[in-house]
Amino acid sequence: MPTETAFGRHPHIRKLATALAVALPAAFAMPAQAEQVGEVGVDWIGNDIVIDAVADPKVSGVTCHVAYFDRGVLDRLKNGNWFEDPSNASIACRQTGPVKIGDIELGEGGEEIFKESRSLVFKKLVVNRIYDKANDTLIYLVNSRQVQDGSAKMAISTVPLYGQEVEWESGKP
């Protein structure tokens, strides 16, 4: 006869465990996924420039290409910094299909659409989207976020909406 677990005796605990199993991964999920579309070797010790395509999860028809430096094993051995990649990144965003805008943040701070770890714990490569209502333009900013000593290294790209057939899910603001 199998032994009874605490989950079997208490259905409310089983429901809570099931809810946590579903909710926790969603709470820590990245806003968008990147698909690597290019990789260029830059030296003989294995350092590369990686290019990822990032689709905006709330704006269909816009794709951002983010390029960043990926340190190789020999460079990590040589410099002794095993767990961190440089903060440098570049971004270019373009209309790649019919534009349909969902429920996006309209405030000055915009909305984070992508994040990727650039160190073991504290450094993230982040892409934010900001809507410039006065110029009817989507602005995409890539930068490095750090717990302390934030980096001033950044790049922006814009996708003008003026004159385009744009569908707003909730009506144009």
Secondary structure, DSSP 8 states (H G I E B T S, - for coil): -----HHHH-HHHHHHHHHHHHHHHHHT--SS-EEEEEEEE-STTS-EEEEEEEE-TTEEEEEEEEEEEE--HHHHHHH--TTB----EEEEEEEEEEEEE-S---STT-EEEEEEESBSSS-EEEEEEEEETTTTEEEEEEEEE-SSS----EEEEEEE-TTS-EEETT---
